[in-house]
């Protein structure tokens, strides 16, 4: 589907885009891959990495600007929506700005994609959108609902929308692994709570989930990758084995455990070998055989959270991942 097509990535200069672009160029050889984002310096730096590759293009713009989106989407086949205000404290202290990007921006993109005849759109979500307790999570839940409903909103148009949801991305800028690595020389690592757990997914796995969504989607699905969990205390011990761990308490808007599927979603959730799929509750689409395919419905009250996970990352696995990725941890 993606081969010889034109793909646009909103927020494409972020961690996801830096992995999605080279992987997609290598696997699918698209006709054109457009990075749409508002930070000219990040685009300048990223352009150096793909200098001479005529397939990679850059387009300055903001998802808040619908007119600019219309221009950028001209001739585009597929869209990956990665643009978002993501930092939890930033969202709490700048709530209007978070809403403008994460909710209004989603509405702008949905409208523009329908009107411009885009074939498929995959939006990136977050574990924080499941039973949200902070503004960032609440805006992403609203965004998820908008993209799901976009499939009926599109009327007679052929544009289809789906969502992928995953948790803590290992090694991405601002995440816990590069943070611990940056301060381990101090000899003390701050631990929010000794019981805290997190899902562990690599950027490469995130990209592969997006690819799968493009190939599998009928419209309105939320794809959730099956990934291992790890206790934050164990993660800290692997990253900095000689450091003391100091319990500092949970910060405002922070969860003890990550959750990607809540009990309320269990009625519409199906299981597959490598992922779960939450089907739309509207229009009885959760009973549509084309969307269910070979999935098995999960049990009533099912919750997919980092503390009740059946798969846990071993110390040796994390050590091996850090050794293989040390050069790019925290860089993007």
JORA-V466905 format. One line per field, one symbol per residue. phi: phi as a letter, one per 20 degrees, with the letter a starting at -180 (. if undefined). burial: # if it has 24 or more other C-alpha atoms within 12 Angstrom, else .. Layout:
phi = ???
burial = ???
This chain:
phi = .efldddddfmfeegfffefffffffedlffbcdedbdeffffgfffffcgneffecccfrcffdffffgffefneeccdedfaedfgffffecffffffefdffffgfggffffemffccddedbgfeelfccfgfffffgfgfffffgfefflefefccbcdcbdgefnfgnefffffffdfffncdfdfbfefcbfcceffffffffgffgfefdpnfdecffbfdbfffffffffcfeefddfdnfegndefcfcdcegfeffddcdcgdadceeffellffdfffefldfdffffnfcdcfedfedcfegfffgfffffdgfdfmec
burial = .#..#####################....#########...##..##.......############..##.#################..##..#..#########################################################....###############.#######..#....######.###################.#########################..#.#........#########..#######...######....##....##..#.##...######.#..##.#..#..##......####
